[in-house]
Amino acid sequence: MKTLTLTAFTALLGSAAMAQDITGDAAEGEAQFARQCVSCHVIANDAGEVLAGRNGKIGPNLHGVIGRTPGAVEDFRYSDAIIAYGEMDPAEDPTGTAPMGDDIEGMVWGVDNTVAYLQDPTGFLREALDDPRARSKMAYKVRDEQTAHDITAYLVSFSPDFEAGDEPGEGTGDEAEDDAATETETETEADTGTETETETAN
């Protein structure tokens, strides 16, 4: 298990034109994934190695889910609603949670839409598609918003294609380099006893 500051963790994942902050605790998300998700989901890499879960197959494999098009796992039978959501133009998402930017092509799972979906899968799809009959095959709801953030942060740690960056309106380019330098200084201060925010992930 490794500990990263939130800014450093974000920098490792890249930078998108419209970023979504990773505010959850990945370590807590790991615990909640084990409690709430493993009966249906597994996280297994391309080689088939199970990285988390107990090989649950009711739901799709969640390896790389953040940054992936909804409804895209090969051979998994998704609901029509989740497939339709994956085909949406993110700019037309009425929930306002879809990640957008020059580096993002089409609809993908980001931080905000994943958190919203986890809390009410069918309700989220009905709002996104403006269809009261839309339904997700995922009946389970993560009742607590912070828990949904934590689980999402945990899933990000298994999603190398996901891109995250600074708050919209904050610096990019040279300013982002300045932020990285500031982070290095913060970590140095931490060595001398100054408290710094951390992000824990596998």
C-alpha positions as CSV (number, residue, x, y, z in Angstrom):
1,M,0.0,0.0,0.0
2,K,1.4,3.4,-0.8
3,T,0.5,6.9,0.4
4,L,0.3,9.8,-2.0
5,T,-0.7,13.4,-1.5
6,L,-3.9,14.2,-3.4
7,T,-2.0,16.6,-5.7
8,A,0.7,14.2,-6.5
9,F,-1.8,11.4,-7.1
10,T,-3.7,13.7,-9.5
11,A,-0.5,14.6,-11.3
12,L,0.3,10.9,-11.9
13,L,-3.1,10.5,-13.6
14,G,-2.6,13.3,-16.1
15,S,-4.6,16.5,-16.7
16,A,-7.9,17.0,-18.5
17,A,-9.4,20.2,-19.9
18,M,-12.3,19.9,-17.4
19,A,-11.1,18.1,-14.3
20,Q,-13.0,16.5,-11.6
21,D,-11.4,16.5,-8.1
22,I,-10.7,13.2,-6.4
23,T,-12.0,13.9,-2.9
24,G,-12.5,10.5,-1.6
25,D,-10.3,8.4,0.7
26,A,-9.1,5.4,-1.4
27,A,-8.1,3.4,1.7
28,E,-11.7,3.8,3.1
29,G,-13.0,3.0,-0.4
30,E,-11.1,-0.3,-0.4
31,A,-12.8,-1.3,2.8
32,Q,-16.2,-0.2,1.5
33,F,-15.6,-2.0,-1.8
34,A,-15.0,-5.2,0.2
35,R,-18.2,-4.7,2.2
36,Q,-20.6,-3.4,-0.5
37,C,-19.3,-4.4,-4.0
38,V,-17.5,-7.7,-4.1
39,S,-20.7,-9.9,-4.2
40,C,-21.3,-8.6,-7.7
41,H,-18.0,-7.0,-9.0
42,V,-14.4,-8.0,-9.4
43,I,-11.4,-5.9,-10.4
44,A,-9.2,-8.1,-12.6
45,N,-6.5,-6.9,-15.0
46,D,-6.1,-7.8,-18.7
47,A,-4.1,-10.9,-17.7
48,G,-7.1,-12.1,-15.6
49,E,-5.4,-11.6,-12.3
50,V,-7.9,-10.7,-9.6
51,L,-6.7,-7.5,-7.9
52,A,-9.8,-7.0,-5.7
53,G,-13.0,-8.8,-5.0
54,R,-13.9,-12.5,-5.1
55,N,-14.5,-13.0,-8.8
56,G,-18.0,-11.7,-8.7
57,K,-19.6,-11.7,-12.2
58,I,-23.1,-10.3,-11.6
59,G,-21.7,-6.9,-12.6
60,P,-19.0,-6.0,-15.0
61,N,-15.3,-6.1,-14.2
62,L,-14.4,-2.7,-12.8
63,H,-10.7,-2.6,-13.8
64,G,-10.2,0.7,-15.7
65,V,-13.8,1.7,-15.2
66,I,-13.0,5.4,-14.5
67,G,-12.2,6.8,-17.9
68,R,-14.1,4.1,-19.7
69,T,-17.2,4.5,-21.8
70,P,-20.3,3.2,-19.9
71,G,-21.5,-0.1,-21.2
72,A,-18.3,-1.0,-22.8
73,V,-17.1,-4.3,-21.2
74,E,-17.0,-6.9,-23.9
75,D,-19.5,-9.8,-23.6
76,F,-21.3,-8.2,-20.6
77,R,-25.0,-7.8,-21.0
78,Y,-25.8,-4.2,-20.0
79,S,-29.2,-2.6,-19.8
80,D,-30.4,-0.6,-22.7
81,A,-30.3,2.5,-20.5
82,I,-26.6,2.2,-19.6
83,I,-25.7,1.7,-23.3
84,A,-27.7,4.8,-24.2
85,Y,-25.9,6.8,-21.6
86,G,-22.6,5.7,-23.0
87,E,-23.7,6.9,-26.4
88,M,-24.6,10.4,-25.1
89,D,-22.8,13.6,-26.0
90,P,-21.3,14.6,-22.6
91,A,-22.2,18.2,-23.3
92,E,-25.9,17.2,-23.4
93,D,-25.9,15.4,-20.1
94,P,-28.6,17.1,-18.0
95,T,-27.1,15.8,-14.7
96,G,-24.1,18.0,-15.4
97,T,-21.8,15.3,-14.0
98,A,-20.1,14.0,-17.2
99,P,-16.4,14.8,-17.6
100,M,-15.7,17.0,-20.6
101,G,-12.6,18.4,-22.3
102,D,-10.4,18.5,-25.3
103,D,-8.8,15.2,-24.3
104,I,-12.1,13.4,-23.7
105,E,-13.9,11.8,-26.6
106,G,-17.5,10.9,-25.9
107,M,-19.1,9.9,-22.6
108,V,-16.9,8.3,-20.0
109,W,-17.1,7.5,-16.3
110,G,-15.5,10.2,-14.4
111,V,-15.5,11.1,-10.7
112,D,-18.8,13.1,-10.5
113,N,-21.0,10.8,-12.6
114,T,-19.7,7.7,-10.9
115,V,-20.4,9.1,-7.5
116,A,-23.9,10.1,-8.6
117,Y,-24.6,6.7,-10.3
118,L,-23.4,4.7,-7.2
119,Q,-26.0,6.5,-5.0
120,D,-29.0,5.8,-7.3
121,P,-28.2,3.9,-10.5
122,T,-31.7,3.9,-12.0
123,G,-32.6,7.4,-10.8
124,F,-29.3,8.7,-12.3
125,L,-30.0,7.1,-15.7
126,R,-33.6,8.4,-15.7
127,E,-32.4,11.9,-15.2
128,A,-29.5,11.6,-17.6
129,L,-31.7,10.2,-20.4
130,D,-34.8,12.1,-19.5
131,D,-36.7,8.8,-19.5
132,P,-38.8,7.8,-16.6
133,R,-38.7,4.2,-17.8
134,A,-35.0,3.9,-18.0
135,R,-33.6,1.3,-15.6
136,S,-30.2,0.1,-14.5
137,K,-29.5,-3.6,-13.8
138,M,-27.7,-2.4,-10.7
139,A,-30.3,-2.3,-8.0
140,Y,-27.9,-1.7,-5.1
141,K,-27.5,1.9,-3.8
142,V,-24.5,3.3,-1.9
143,R,-26.5,5.3,0.6
144,D,-23.8,7.7,1.9
145,E,-22.3,10.3,-0.5
146,Q,-18.9,10.3,1.1
147,T,-18.8,6.5,0.8
148,A,-19.5,6.8,-2.9
149,H,-16.6,9.3,-3.1
150,D,-14.4,6.9,-1.3
151,I,-15.3,3.9,-3.5
152,T,-14.7,6.1,-6.6
153,A,-11.3,7.1,-5.4
154,Y,-10.5,3.4,-4.9
155,L,-11.7,2.6,-8.4
156,V,-9.5,5.4,-9.8
157,S,-6.4,3.6,-8.4
158,F,-7.2,0.8,-10.8
159,S,-8.0,3.1,-13.8
160,P,-4.8,4.1,-15.5
161,D,-6.6,5.7,-18.5
162,F,-8.5,8.2,-16.3
163,E,-7.3,11.8,-16.5
164,A,-7.8,14.2,-13.6
165,G,-6.4,17.7,-13.0
166,D,-7.0,21.0,-11.2
167,E,-10.3,22.7,-10.4
168,P,-11.9,24.3,-13.5
169,G,-10.6,27.9,-13.7
170,E,-7.3,27.1,-11.9
171,G,-3.9,27.1,-13.6
172,T,-2.8,24.8,-16.3
173,G,0.5,24.7,-18.2
174,D,3.2,26.8,-16.5
175,E,0.9,27.4,-13.6
176,A,0.4,23.6,-13.2
177,E,4.2,23.2,-13.0
178,D,4.2,25.9,-10.2
179,D,1.5,23.8,-8.4
180,A,3.8,20.7,-8.7
181,A,6.7,22.8,-7.3
182,T,4.5,23.9,-4.4
183,E,3.5,20.3,-3.7
184,T,7.2,19.3,-3.5
185,E,7.8,22.1,-1.0
186,T,4.7,21.0,1.0
187,E,6.1,17.5,1.2
188,T,9.4,18.8,2.4
189,E,7.7,20.7,5.1
190,A,5.8,17.6,6.1
191,D,9.2,15.9,6.8
192,T,9.7,18.6,9.4
193,G,6.4,18.1,11.1
194,T,3.9,20.2,8.9
195,E,0.7,18.3,8.4
196,T,-0.3,17.6,4.7
197,E,-3.3,16.1,3.2
198,T,-2.7,12.5,2.0
199,E,-4.4,10.1,-0.4
200,T,-3.9,6.4,0.4
201,A,-4.3,3.8,-2.4
202,N,-3.1,0.4,-3.4
